[in-house]
Amino acid sequence: MGLPKRRFSKARTGKRRTQLKLRMPTLVRDPQTGELKRPHHIGPDGSYRGRQVLPKREAEAGSKKKKRASAGASG
């Protein structure tokens, strides 16, 4: 692995580190459900630009809760 010939200045190090900050993701309101979602992503109901592209996952949410509750009781 190579080594730098010179030491990085504090200013150069700071300029590089400014890009490492955490940012809040951009969110837009879904016109069909009214929930917040990332722009250009599939909505929470599985639709994109007014078309249904994925089947709705309402039944899976209830089954996951039951699995977690039963797993905690057995341990």
Backbone as JSON Lines, residues from 0, in Angstrom:
{"i":0,"aa":"M","n":[0.84,-1.17,0.0],"ca":[0.0,0.0,0.0],"c":[0.89,1.24,0.0]}
{"i":1,"aa":"G","n":[0.53,2.19,-0.84],"ca":[1.35,3.38,-0.97],"c":[1.19,4.34,0.19]}
{"i":2,"aa":"L","n":[2.23,5.12,0.41],"ca":[2.22,6.13,1.46],"c":[2.28,7.51,0.82]}
{"i":3,"aa":"P","n":[1.61,8.51,1.4],"ca":[1.68,9.85,0.83],"c":[3.07,10.46,1.02]}
{"i":4,"aa":"K","n":[3.53,11.23,0.03],"ca":[4.84,11.87,0.14],"c":[4.81,13.02,1.13]}
{"i":5,"aa":"R","n":[3.63,13.68,1.23],"ca":[3.51,14.83,2.11],"c":[2.29,14.69,3.01]}
{"i":6,"aa":"R","n":[2.33,15.44,4.08],"ca":[1.22,15.43,5.02],"c":[0.05,16.23,4.45]}
{"i":7,"aa":"F","n":[-1.17,15.73,4.66],"ca":[-2.36,16.47,4.24],"c":[-2.58,17.63,5.21]}
{"i":8,"aa":"S","n":[-2.87,18.8,4.69],"ca":[-3.14,19.95,5.54],"c":[-4.5,19.79,6.21]}
{"i":9,"aa":"K","n":[-4.71,20.56,7.27],"ca":[-5.99,20.51,7.98],"c":[-7.13,20.98,7.08]}
{"i":10,"aa":"A","n":[-6.87,21.96,6.24],"ca":[-7.9,22.47,5.34],"c":[-8.31,21.4,4.32]}
{"i":11,"aa":"R","n":[-7.33,20.73,3.75],"ca":[-7.64,19.7,2.76],"c":[-8.38,18.54,3.41]}
{"i":12,"aa":"T","n":[-7.98,18.17,4.61],"ca":[-8.66,17.1,5.33],"c":[-10.1,17.5,5.63]}
{"i":13,"aa":"G","n":[-10.3,18.76,6.05],"ca":[-11.63,19.24,6.35],"c":[-12.52,19.28,5.12]}
{"i":14,"aa":"K","n":[-11.95,19.68,3.98],"ca":[-12.73,19.71,2.73],"c":[-13.18,18.32,2.32]}
{"i":15,"aa":"R","n":[-12.34,17.34,2.55],"ca":[-12.72,15.97,2.22],"c":[-13.81,15.47,3.17]}
{"i":16,"aa":"R","n":[-13.69,15.8,4.43],"ca":[-14.63,15.3,5.44],"c":[-15.99,15.96,5.38]}
{"i":17,"aa":"T","n":[-16.12,17.11,4.71],"ca":[-17.43,17.76,4.64],"c":[-18.43,16.9,3.89]}
{"i":18,"aa":"Q","n":[-17.96,16.03,3.02],"ca":[-18.85,15.17,2.24],"c":[-19.34,13.97,3.03]}
{"i":19,"aa":"L","n":[-18.76,13.72,4.21],"ca":[-19.11,12.54,5.0],"c":[-20.28,12.77,5.94]}
{"i":20,"aa":"K","n":[-20.84,13.96,5.94],"ca":[-21.92,14.27,6.88],"c":[-23.2,13.51,6.51]}
{"i":21,"aa":"L","n":[-24.03,13.28,7.5],"ca":[-25.32,12.64,7.29],"c":[-26.33,13.68,6.85]}
{"i":22,"aa":"R","n":[-27.14,13.32,5.89],"ca":[-28.17,14.23,5.39],"c":[-29.54,13.57,5.53]}
{"i":23,"aa":"M","n":[-30.54,14.4,5.73],"ca":[-31.91,13.89,5.73],"c":[-32.29,13.53,4.3]}
{"i":24,"aa":"P","n":[-32.89,12.36,4.07],"ca":[-33.29,12.01,2.71],"c":[-34.44,12.9,2.24]}
{"i":25,"aa":"T","n":[-34.46,13.18,0.95],"ca":[-35.54,13.96,0.37],"c":[-36.8,13.1,0.35]}
{"i":26,"aa":"L","n":[-37.9,13.64,0.86],"ca":[-39.16,12.92,0.9],"c":[-40.24,13.73,0.21]}
{"i":27,"aa":"V","n":[-41.12,13.03,-0.49],"ca":[-42.27,13.66,-1.13],"c":[-43.52,12.92,-0.69]}
{"i":28,"aa":"R","n":[-44.66,13.56,-0.77],"ca":[-45.92,12.94,-0.37],"c":[-46.47,12.12,-1.54]}
{"i":29,"aa":"D","n":[-46.8,10.86,-1.26],"ca":[-47.37,9.97,-2.27],"c":[-48.79,10.45,-2.58]}
{"i":30,"aa":"P","n":[-49.12,10.72,-3.86],"ca":[-50.45,11.25,-4.17],"c":[-51.58,10.26,-3.92]}
{"i":31,"aa":"Q","n":[-51.31,8.96,-3.96],"ca":[-52.37,7.97,-3.77],"c":[-52.63,7.67,-2.29]}
{"i":32,"aa":"T","n":[-51.56,7.47,-1.51],"ca":[-51.74,7.1,-0.11],"c":[-51.55,8.26,0.84]}
{"i":33,"aa":"G","n":[-50.86,9.3,0.42],"ca":[-50.61,10.44,1.28],"c":[-49.42,10.25,2.22]}
{"i":34,"aa":"E","n":[-48.74,9.11,2.12],"ca":[-47.58,8.85,2.97],"c":[-46.33,9.45,2.34]}
{"i":35,"aa":"L","n":[-45.28,9.63,3.15],"ca":[-44.02,10.14,2.64],"c":[-43.22,9.0,2.02]}
{"i":36,"aa":"K","n":[-42.53,9.3,0.91],"ca":[-41.7,8.31,0.24],"c":[-40.56,9.02,-0.46]}
{"i":37,"aa":"R","n":[-39.54,8.27,-0.86],"ca":[-38.43,8.84,-1.61],"c":[-38.88,9.12,-3.03]}
{"i":38,"aa":"P","n":[-38.42,10.22,-3.64],"ca":[-38.82,10.5,-5.02],"c":[-38.24,9.45,-5.97]}
{"i":39,"aa":"H","n":[-38.99,9.09,-6.98],"ca":[-38.61,8.11,-8.01],"c":[-38.45,6.7,-7.43]}
{"i":40,"aa":"H","n":[-39.15,6.4,-6.33],"ca":[-39.15,5.07,-5.74],"c":[-40.59,4.57,-5.68]}
{"i":41,"aa":"I","n":[-40.73,3.26,-5.52],"ca":[-42.05,2.66,-5.41],"c":[-42.68,3.1,-4.09]}
{"i":42,"aa":"G","n":[-43.96,3.4,-4.12],"ca":[-44.67,3.84,-2.93],"c":[-44.91,2.71,-1.96]}
{"i":43,"aa":"P","n":[-45.41,3.02,-0.77],"ca":[-45.65,1.97,0.23],"c":[-46.72,0.97,-0.16]}
{"i":44,"aa":"D","n":[-47.58,1.33,-1.11],"ca":[-48.62,0.4,-1.55],"c":[-48.2,-0.38,-2.79]}
{"i":45,"aa":"G","n":[-46.94,-0.23,-3.25],"ca":[-46.44,-0.97,-4.4],"c":[-46.75,-0.34,-5.73]}
{"i":46,"aa":"S","n":[-47.11,0.94,-5.75],"ca":[-47.42,1.62,-7.01],"c":[-46.32,2.61,-7.37]}
{"i":47,"aa":"Y","n":[-46.17,2.85,-8.66],"ca":[-45.2,3.81,-9.17],"c":[-45.83,4.55,-10.34]}
{"i":48,"aa":"R","n":[-45.91,5.85,-10.24],"ca":[-46.48,6.72,-11.27],"c":[-47.88,6.29,-11.68]}
{"i":49,"aa":"G","n":[-48.7,5.95,-10.7],"ca":[-50.09,5.62,-10.96],"c":[-50.36,4.19,-11.38]}
{"i":50,"aa":"R","n":[-49.32,3.36,-11.53],"ca":[-49.51,1.96,-11.92],"c":[-49.1,1.06,-10.77]}
{"i":51,"aa":"Q","n":[-49.8,-0.05,-10.62],"ca":[-49.47,-1.04,-9.6],"c":[-48.37,-1.93,-10.15]}
{"i":52,"aa":"V","n":[-47.15,-1.84,-9.57],"ca":[-46.02,-2.61,-10.08],"c":[-45.68,-3.79,-9.17]}
{"i":53,"aa":"L","n":[-46.08,-3.73,-7.9],"ca":[-45.88,-4.85,-6.98],"c":[-47.2,-5.14,-6.28]}
{"i":54,"aa":"P","n":[-47.44,-6.4,-5.92],"ca":[-48.67,-6.69,-5.18],"c":[-48.61,-6.07,-3.79]}
{"i":55,"aa":"K","n":[-49.76,-5.73,-3.26],"ca":[-49.83,-5.12,-1.93],"c":[-49.42,-6.15,-0.88]}
{"i":56,"aa":"R","n":[-48.77,-5.67,0.21],"ca":[-48.25,-6.56,1.24],"c":[-48.94,-6.33,2.57]}
{"i":57,"aa":"E","n":[-50.25,-6.22,2.58],"ca":[-50.98,-5.97,3.83],"c":[-51.01,-7.21,4.71]}
{"i":58,"aa":"A","n":[-51.15,-8.4,4.14],"ca":[-51.26,-9.62,4.92],"c":[-49.93,-10.0,5.58]}
{"i":59,"aa":"E","n":[-48.81,-9.67,4.96],"ca":[-47.51,-10.04,5.51],"c":[-47.18,-9.27,6.78]}
{"i":60,"aa":"A","n":[-47.64,-8.05,6.9],"ca":[-47.33,-7.24,8.07],"c":[-47.9,-7.88,9.34]}
{"i":61,"aa":"G","n":[-49.09,-8.43,9.28],"ca":[-49.69,-9.09,10.43],"c":[-49.0,-10.39,10.79]}
{"i":62,"aa":"S","n":[-48.57,-11.14,9.79],"ca":[-47.92,-12.42,10.06],"c":[-46.54,-12.24,10.67]}
{"i":63,"aa":"K","n":[-45.84,-11.16,10.33],"ca":[-44.51,-10.93,10.91],"c":[-44.63,-10.63,12.4]}
{"i":64,"aa":"K","n":[-45.64,-9.87,12.79],"ca":[-45.84,-9.56,14.19],"c":[-46.1,-10.81,14.99]}
{"i":65,"aa":"K","n":[-46.9,-11.73,14.44],"ca":[-47.2,-12.96,15.13],"c":[-45.97,-13.82,15.3]}
{"i":66,"aa":"K","n":[-45.11,-13.86,14.26],"ca":[-43.88,-14.66,14.34],"c":[-42.95,-14.12,15.41]}
{"i":67,"aa":"R","n":[-42.82,-12.8,15.49],"ca":[-41.93,-12.22,16.49],"c":[-42.44,-12.48,17.91]}
{"i":68,"aa":"A","n":[-43.73,-12.37,18.09],"ca":[-44.3,-12.59,19.43],"c":[-44.13,-14.05,19.84]}
{"i":69,"aa":"S","n":[-44.33,-14.98,18.92],"ca":[-44.21,-16.38,19.28],"c":[-42.75,-16.77,19.48]}
{"i":70,"aa":"A","n":[-41.82,-16.13,18.76],"ca":[-40.4,-16.46,18.93],"c":[-39.9,-16.0,20.29]}
{"i":71,"aa":"G","n":[-40.39,-14.85,20.78],"ca":[-39.97,-14.35,22.08],"c":[-40.51,-15.21,23.23]}
{"i":72,"aa":"A","n":[-41.69,-15.78,23.05],"ca":[-42.31,-16.57,24.12],"c":[-41.61,-17.92,24.29]}
{"i":73,"aa":"S","n":[-41.04,-18.47,23.21],"ca":[-40.44,-19.79,23.3],"c":[-39.05,-19.72,23.92]}
{"i":74,"aa":"G","n":[-38.37,-18.55,23.91],"ca":[-36.99,-18.44,24.37],"c":[-36.9,-18.17,25.78]}
